[in-house]
Amino acid sequence: MSDVHVSFGARAALKGLNLSLGQGEIFALLGRNGSGKTTLMRALTGQIRVTSGEVRVFAKDPGREAQPRRLMSLVPQDIALYPRLTVRENLEVMGGMAGLSRHEIPQRVEQAMAVTRVENRQHDLIEHLSGGYKRRANIAAALLTQPKLLLLDEPTVGVDVEARLALHQTLRDLREGGTSILLTTHDLDEARALSDRVGILASGRLAETGPIGEILRRMFGDSREIVVGLSREPTEPMEAILKELGLAPTANPLAWNSWSAEVGSLGRLETALEQHGIDIHEIRLREPGLEQVLTRIEGDQG
Ligand SMILES: Nc1ncnc2c1ncn2[C@@H]1O[C@H](COP(=O)(O)OP(=O)(O)OP(=O)(O)O)[C@@H](O)[C@H]1O
């Protein structure tokens, strides 16, 4: 997509977005609630018309032509399956609705269940499955048409670690088979573990795109966040000392932070805090997470 703008009335949801996806690439979109992730996906599937700019999927406009829409599948965040049917029954019904012939359905259902590893639950009712299996079945339904581009809206939200790893493996297997994958997530660790590139959406713009390791290096270099957890809320004189030591308040009144690339800075800070009689609960280094990345971007955007 190039220079894509989408507005809902006076509200601009996407403001000049450029993005291209390679074959067999996993691309993770990161951003706050309301930053435009779902709007971007719906623009790609042709569900919403863009206000201006160009969207091309397999060289065609999905807003006007059916062909690119047939080559992609969107896995919504909500489970779009019949709770009172089994996994297999759901997939058979969905296959019919997707326009597959009776002759094609059994084989496609087997393939979709194999990739998502739900065969052992194929005779269970959806309503009896765990959250992780429901999500896998949801993805299986999207795979029946053998899409070349798979779009997933927060595929792992609310599932436990084991189910999350199983879902990641499914997505990697699909990538190996040449499927391009665009997913949204709030989880930087997930993006790090899974994606070839990420795009960080902030206020309808892609503020950063690239491999997550490169983005973090570019933004933070070698510096790491030092977080000081105070034992009690600081008095005004204590606040003055904390600021003098280079610390800044965070949203949590008991947590103050600073950034440093020096190896010894944590120990020196700890000693200085002790000398000033400031009672601390803990002091630690924190790897940058999505919150730190977004705060930095928003700070740069003013
Ligand atoms: N149909 C609509 N009508 C009006 N405003 C909309 C519509 N869809 C989205 N918006 C607005 O566009 C902006 C982007 O929304 P979008 O749903 O794309 O964000 P998101 O990043 O997917 O958020 P979330 O993480 O909560 O799913 C928001 O301000 C939202 O309120």
The ligand as a MOL file (V3000), in Angstrom:
LIG
                    3D

  0  0  0     0  0            999 V3000
M  V30 BEGIN CTAB
M  V30 COUNTS 31 33 0 0 0
M  V30 BEGIN ATOM
M  V30 1 N -16.0080 2.3170 11.5050 0
M  V30 2 C -15.4350 3.3160 12.1820 0
M  V30 3 N -16.0680 4.4920 12.3340 0
M  V30 4 C -15.4940 5.5190 12.9960 0
M  V30 5 N -14.2610 5.4860 13.5430 0
M  V30 6 C -13.5770 4.3500 13.4260 0
M  V30 7 C -14.1170 3.1970 12.7450 0
M  V30 8 N -13.1890 2.1980 12.7910 0
M  V30 9 C -12.1340 2.6970 13.4590 0
M  V30 10 N -12.3420 3.9730 13.8330 0
M  V30 11 C -11.3830 4.8500 14.5490 0
M  V30 12 O -10.1440 4.8000 13.8520 0
M  V30 13 C -9.0390 4.7430 14.7550 0
M  V30 14 C -8.2170 3.4670 14.5240 0
M  V30 15 O -8.9760 2.3280 14.9140 0
M  V30 16 P -8.4960 0.8190 14.7510 0
M  V30 17 O -9.6410 -0.0420 15.1260 0
M  V30 18 O -7.9130 0.6440 13.4060 0
M  V30 19 O -7.3360 0.7470 15.8350 0
M  V30 20 P -6.5430 -0.5470 16.3650 0
M  V30 21 O -5.1230 -0.1340 16.3360 0
M  V30 22 O -6.9460 -1.7250 15.5870 0
M  V30 23 O -7.0390 -0.6520 17.8560 0
M  V30 24 P -7.2230 -1.9900 18.7650 0
M  V30 25 O -5.8500 -2.3470 19.2190 0
M  V30 26 O -8.0860 -1.4400 19.8680 0
M  V30 27 O -7.9060 -3.0400 17.9530 0
M  V30 28 C -9.6600 4.8330 16.1540 0
M  V30 29 O -9.6070 6.1670 16.5470 0
M  V30 30 C -11.0770 4.3630 15.9540 0
M  V30 31 O -11.9330 4.9410 16.9120 0
M  V30 END ATOM
M  V30 BEGIN BOND
M  V30 1 1 1 2
M  V30 2 1 2 3
M  V30 3 2 2 7
M  V30 4 2 3 4
M  V30 5 1 4 5
M  V30 6 2 5 6
M  V30 7 1 6 7
M  V30 8 1 6 10
M  V30 9 1 7 8
M  V30 10 2 8 9
M  V30 11 1 9 10
M  V30 12 1 10 11
M  V30 13 1 11 12
M  V30 14 1 11 30
M  V30 15 1 12 13
M  V30 16 1 13 14
M  V30 17 1 13 28
M  V30 18 1 14 15
M  V30 19 1 15 16
M  V30 20 2 16 17
M  V30 21 1 16 18
M  V30 22 1 16 19
M  V30 23 1 19 20
M  V30 24 2 20 21
M  V30 25 1 20 22
M  V30 26 1 20 23
M  V30 27 1 23 24
M  V30 28 2 24 25
M  V30 29 1 24 26
M  V30 30 1 24 27
M  V30 31 1 28 29
M  V30 32 1 28 30
M  V30 33 1 30 31
M  V30 END BOND
M  V30 END CTAB
M  END
